[in-house]
Amino acid sequence: MKVILSRKGFDSSNGKLPSPILPDGTLLSFPIPAKMDILTFDDLQYEGVSYADILKQLSGGDRKEHHFNCHLDPDIRANVRCKPVANWQAGFGQINAAQGLLRNQGVGVGDLFLFFGWFRQTEGNLFAGTLRYKTGSPDLNIIYGYLQVGEVVNQKERIQEQYSFHPHALEERASQSTNVLYLPKEKLDFHTERKGYGVFDYAENRVLTKDGATRSIWKEIPALFPENMCGNHKNSAKDGGISYTGIWQEKVLKETLLSESWAKSLFQ
């Protein structure tokens, strides 16, 4: 089983706010704004509160995200759409150079995507309109979701017919030869009580960021050091920790017992 770290959700360029760690421990990843896509933040909800409303609460009401379209991918949180779609299935799409990296590393059936992003602790009452970032809380990279690949689909007709709700079914993406949709297994191979996809709540072992460091400096997790990564990587951290510079979406861990043991520990 290959393990793939996949960075998703709001960042300093796309969205420019951390996704919230809700007071109950929910890791609510915000999909990035994307003009090409159809869904807006008004079309998505958590427990009956629209993402647009949540963003307004967190930004003090001075942002207009409900007018923005967004790229809901990975689509791994059930019932997130205000208007449910028939025959919804979780999935993760990839395309172009990012898909080329996954293809070159042989990512396929049985492999495990671990999705992480930028989060910050919140306080207040989401339902009363008083949600806010907790003063002094750190910016953290946290693993918030997963998908174990059950099938890899690259046929345009099938993607558009069976998964029309997914952003990679849009003509602009589906017509490209590199467009791929990763679909999950029904159950995890190594944890059959869990679905083959899903989201995590906050837990310390899912936090990548080193205590007291900026969010891009990670804990010294042995599985994440360069020697356990596929390809050529250099740890650029100067004073301890792990840091991989540059703009990247995925990094593939070597297929080792170390990688598997670490990934499985996240489900405990």
SEMAR-829886 format. One record per residue (C-alpha): residue number from 1; residue in three letters; x, y, z. Coordinates in steps of 0.02 Angstrom, whole numbers, plus 50000, padded with zeros to 5 digits. Layout:
REM residues N
[NUM, Ala, [X, Y, Z]]
...
END
This chain:
REM residues 268
[1, Met, [50000, 50000, 50000]]
[2, Lys, [50072, 50167, 49947]]
[3, Val, [50032, 50316, 50057]]
[4, Ile, [50007, 50486, 49974]]
[5, Leu, [50007, 50651, 50067]]
[6, Ser, [49890, 50770, 49975]]
[7, Arg, [49877, 50955, 50019]]
[8, Lys, [49702, 51024, 49995]]
[9, Gly, [49588, 51166, 50051]]
[10, Phe, [49616, 51350, 50087]]
[11, Asp, [49795, 51414, 50089]]
[12, Ser, [49882, 51583, 50090]]
[13, Ser, [49848, 51605, 49904]]
[14, Asn, [49679, 51519, 49883]]
[15, Gly, [49552, 51575, 50012]]
[16, Lys, [49682, 51657, 50125]]
[17, Leu, [49603, 51595, 50286]]
[18, Pro, [49634, 51438, 50388]]
[19, Ser, [49497, 51308, 50385]]
[20, Pro, [49416, 51295, 50557]]
[21, Ile, [49440, 51169, 50693]]
[22, Leu, [49263, 51185, 50761]]
[23, Pro, [49238, 51186, 50950]]
[24, Asp, [49177, 51005, 50943]]
[25, Gly, [49338, 50948, 50857]]
[26, Thr, [49269, 50941, 50679]]
[27, Leu, [49400, 50979, 50546]]
[28, Leu, [49299, 51075, 50417]]
[29, Ser, [49407, 51095, 50263]]
[30, Phe, [49355, 51238, 50148]]
[31, Pro, [49370, 51197, 49961]]
[32, Ile, [49472, 51323, 49864]]
[33, Pro, [49385, 51458, 49759]]
[34, Ala, [49381, 51412, 49574]]
[35, Lys, [49298, 51514, 49438]]
[36, Met, [49276, 51363, 49323]]
[37, Asp, [49170, 51265, 49447]]
[38, Ile, [48983, 51272, 49474]]
[39, Leu, [48958, 51253, 49662]]
[40, Thr, [48969, 51407, 49773]]
[41, Phe, [48999, 51420, 49960]]
[42, Asp, [48813, 51452, 49977]]
[43, Asp, [48782, 51278, 49905]]
[44, Leu, [48879, 51189, 50042]]
[45, Gln, [48831, 51167, 50224]]
[46, Tyr, [48884, 51095, 50390]]
[47, Glu, [48743, 51046, 50509]]
[48, Gly, [48625, 51165, 50419]]
[49, Val, [48742, 51316, 50417]]
[50, Ser, [48808, 51366, 50246]]
[51, Tyr, [48994, 51377, 50213]]
[52, Ala, [48964, 51557, 50157]]
[53, Asp, [48891, 51598, 50328]]
[54, Ile, [49034, 51510, 50418]]
[55, Leu, [49161, 51609, 50316]]
[56, Lys, [49071, 51771, 50357]]
[57, Gln, [49077, 51731, 50542]]
[58, Leu, [49263, 51692, 50537]]
[59, Ser, [49308, 51845, 50434]]
[60, Gly, [49200, 51968, 50531]]
[61, Gly, [49074, 51982, 50390]]
[62, Asp, [49185, 52082, 50273]]
[63, Arg, [49207, 51947, 50140]]
[64, Lys, [49088, 51895, 50001]]
[65, Glu, [49129, 51709, 49982]]
[66, His, [48948, 51665, 49948]]
[67, His, [48972, 51742, 49776]]
[68, Phe, [49125, 51633, 49742]]
[69, Asn, [49125, 51466, 49654]]
[70, Cys, [49227, 51329, 49735]]
[71, His, [49314, 51165, 49693]]
[72, Leu, [49240, 51029, 49804]]
[73, Asp, [49380, 50903, 49785]]
[74, Pro, [49414, 50786, 49871]]
[75, Asp, [49228, 50756, 49891]]
[76, Ile, [49235, 50646, 50047]]
[77, Arg, [49111, 50723, 50170]]
[78, Ala, [48937, 50651, 50146]]
[79, Asn, [48785, 50766, 50145]]
[80, Val, [48888, 50924, 50123]]
[81, Arg, [48781, 50992, 49980]]
[82, Cys, [48626, 51092, 50026]]
[83, Lys, [48537, 51004, 49883]]
[84, Pro, [48588, 50821, 49888]]
[85, Val, [48631, 50735, 49724]]
[86, Ala, [48564, 50565, 49675]]
[87, Asn, [48686, 50419, 49686]]
[88, Trp, [48823, 50523, 49765]]
[89, Gln, [48990, 50435, 49786]]
[90, Ala, [49150, 50500, 49863]]
[91, Gly, [49293, 50535, 49744]]
[92, Phe, [49453, 50631, 49715]]
[93, Gly, [49503, 50702, 49547]]
[94, Gln, [49674, 50743, 49480]]
[95, Ile, [49741, 50809, 49314]]
[96, Asn, [49892, 50874, 49218]]
[97, Ala, [50063, 50877, 49304]]
[98, Ala, [49995, 50827, 49474]]
[99, Gln, [49915, 50672, 49398]]
[100, Gly, [50077, 50640, 49304]]
[101, Leu, [50169, 50628, 49470]]
[102, Leu, [50042, 50502, 49536]]
[103, Arg, [50048, 50402, 49374]]
[104, Asn, [50238, 50398, 49375]]
[105, Gln, [50238, 50332, 49553]]
[106, Gly, [50114, 50196, 49507]]
[107, Val, [49975, 50256, 49622]]
[108, Gly, [49822, 50144, 49600]]
[109, Val, [49702, 50022, 49681]]
[110, Gly, [49738, 49991, 49865]]
[111, Asp, [49841, 50148, 49891]]
[112, Leu, [49793, 50274, 50025]]
[113, Phe, [49773, 50462, 50004]]
[114, Leu, [49791, 50563, 50164]]
[115, Phe, [49723, 50740, 50142]]
[116, Phe, [49795, 50881, 50247]]
[117, Gly, [49775, 51068, 50254]]
[118, Trp, [49788, 51230, 50352]]
[119, Phe, [49680, 51238, 50509]]
[120, Arg, [49657, 51346, 50663]]
[121, Gln, [49556, 51321, 50822]]
[122, Thr, [49392, 51415, 50838]]
[123, Glu, [49273, 51460, 50980]]
[124, Gly, [49099, 51530, 50995]]
[125, Asn, [48935, 51462, 50931]]
[126, Leu, [48923, 51417, 50747]]
[127, Phe, [48733, 51413, 50753]]
[128, Ala, [48717, 51580, 50841]]
[129, Gly, [48831, 51667, 50716]]
[130, Thr, [48973, 51696, 50841]]
[131, Leu, [49106, 51576, 50777]]
[132, Arg, [49279, 51655, 50778]]
[133, Tyr, [49461, 51605, 50779]]
[134, Lys, [49526, 51577, 50954]]
[135, Thr, [49645, 51716, 51004]]
[136, Gly, [49825, 51655, 51006]]
[137, Ser, [49784, 51486, 50929]]
[138, Pro, [49920, 51423, 50810]]
[139, Asp, [49910, 51393, 50624]]
[140, Leu, [49926, 51206, 50596]]
[141, Asn, [49941, 51082, 50454]]
[142, Ile, [49826, 50937, 50501]]
[143, Ile, [49774, 50776, 50414]]
[144, Tyr, [49585, 50791, 50399]]
[145, Gly, [49529, 50653, 50280]]
[146, Tyr, [49572, 50498, 50181]]
[147, Leu, [49527, 50391, 50031]]
[148, Gln, [49588, 50216, 49993]]
[149, Val, [49582, 50190, 49806]]
[150, Gly, [49460, 50057, 49746]]
[151, Glu, [49455, 50108, 49563]]
[152, Val, [49540, 50232, 49447]]
[153, Val, [49425, 50302, 49312]]
[154, Asn, [49488, 50401, 49161]]
[155, Gln, [49348, 50373, 49034]]
[156, Lys, [49268, 50540, 48996]]
[157, Glu, [49096, 50468, 48957]]
[158, Arg, [49086, 50368, 49117]]
[159, Ile, [49145, 50512, 49226]]
[160, Gln, [49018, 50631, 49151]]
[161, Glu, [48875, 50505, 49155]]
[162, Gln, [48900, 50427, 49327]]
[163, Tyr, [48989, 50566, 49421]]
[164, Ser, [48916, 50722, 49343]]
[165, Phe, [48912, 50806, 49515]]
[166, His, [49103, 50798, 49530]]
[167, Pro, [49206, 50948, 49470]]
[168, His, [49315, 50834, 49363]]
[169, Ala, [49161, 50791, 49260]]
[170, Leu, [49155, 50969, 49192]]
[171, Glu, [49193, 50974, 49006]]
[172, Glu, [49348, 51082, 49028]]
[173, Arg, [49429, 50946, 49134]]
[174, Ala, [49344, 50788, 49072]]
[175, Ser, [49399, 50822, 48893]]
[176, Gln, [49583, 50817, 48942]]
[177, Ser, [49675, 50653, 48924]]
[178, Thr, [49758, 50669, 49096]]
[179, Asn, [49593, 50687, 49190]]
[180, Val, [49570, 50549, 49320]]
[181, Leu, [49445, 50512, 49457]]
[182, Tyr, [49500, 50406, 49606]]
[183, Leu, [49354, 50312, 49683]]
[184, Pro, [49361, 50233, 49856]]
[185, Lys, [49351, 50055, 49914]]
[186, Glu, [49191, 50012, 50006]]
[187, Lys, [49290, 49977, 50166]]
[188, Leu, [49470, 50004, 50217]]
[189, Asp, [49576, 49849, 50190]]
[190, Phe, [49659, 49869, 50360]]
[191, His, [49512, 49936, 50461]]
[192, Thr, [49354, 49854, 50396]]
[193, Glu, [49243, 49947, 50519]]
[194, Arg, [49279, 50107, 50423]]
[195, Lys, [49223, 50160, 50250]]
[196, Gly, [49355, 50174, 50115]]
[197, Tyr, [49343, 50363, 50126]]
[198, Gly, [49302, 50490, 50259]]
[199, Val, [49352, 50635, 50370]]
[200, Phe, [49443, 50642, 50536]]
[201, Asp, [49408, 50744, 50691]]
[202, Tyr, [49549, 50837, 50776]]
[203, Ala, [49677, 50729, 50867]]
[204, Glu, [49855, 50770, 50914]]
[205, Asn, [49927, 50625, 50812]]
[206, Arg, [49848, 50699, 50654]]
[207, Val, [49936, 50867, 50677]]
[208, Leu, [50087, 50881, 50563]]
[209, Thr, [50152, 51050, 50625]]
[210, Lys, [50288, 51049, 50756]]
[211, Asp, [50244, 51129, 50923]]
[212, Gly, [50289, 51313, 50925]]
[213, Ala, [50339, 51317, 50741]]
[214, Thr, [50261, 51395, 50588]]
[215, Arg, [50136, 51279, 50507]]
[216, Ser, [50255, 51224, 50367]]
[217, Ile, [50380, 51153, 50493]]
[218, Trp, [50324, 50977, 50534]]
[219, Lys, [50358, 50860, 50678]]
[220, Glu, [50504, 50740, 50654]]
[221, Ile, [50392, 50595, 50602]]
[222, Pro, [50509, 50459, 50536]]
[223, Ala, [50392, 50411, 50394]]
[224, Leu, [50398, 50589, 50326]]
[225, Phe, [50586, 50612, 50315]]
[226, Pro, [50662, 50626, 50140]]
[227, Glu, [50736, 50452, 50144]]
[228, Asn, [50560, 50380, 50155]]
[229, Met, [50491, 50488, 50012]]
[230, Cys, [50485, 50436, 49829]]
[231, Gly, [50590, 50550, 49719]]
[232, Asn, [50720, 50678, 49767]]
[233, His, [50675, 50779, 49920]]
[234, Lys, [50773, 50889, 50040]]
[235, Asn, [50726, 50937, 50215]]
[236, Ser, [50748, 51126, 50219]]
[237, Ala, [50708, 51149, 50405]]
[238, Lys, [50853, 51236, 50492]]
[239, Asp, [50819, 51209, 50677]]
[240, Gly, [50737, 51039, 50687]]
[241, Gly, [50577, 50974, 50611]]
[242, Ile, [50540, 50938, 50429]]
[243, Ser, [50503, 51063, 50291]]
[244, Tyr, [50475, 51038, 50104]]
[245, Thr, [50478, 51204, 50012]]
[246, Gly, [50387, 51248, 49852]]
[247, Ile, [50210, 51234, 49788]]
[248, Trp, [50159, 51052, 49783]]
[249, Gln, [49999, 50949, 49796]]
[250, Glu, [50057, 50771, 49828]]
[251, Lys, [50205, 50678, 49896]]
[252, Val, [50212, 50489, 49887]]
[253, Leu, [50291, 50392, 50030]]
[254, Lys, [50395, 50239, 49994]]
[255, Glu, [50301, 50075, 50008]]
[256, Thr, [50377, 50025, 50175]]
[257, Leu, [50319, 49956, 50341]]
[258, Leu, [50364, 50125, 50415]]
[259, Ser, [50242, 50214, 50298]]
[260, Glu, [50102, 50089, 50329]]
[261, Ser, [50123, 50089, 50517]]
[262, Trp, [50117, 50278, 50527]]
[263, Ala, [49965, 50290, 50413]]
[264, Lys, [49869, 50158, 50509]]
[265, Ser, [49908, 50245, 50674]]
[266, Leu, [49805, 50395, 50615]]
[267, Phe, [49647, 50290, 50625]]
[268, Gln, [49672, 50246, 50807]]
END
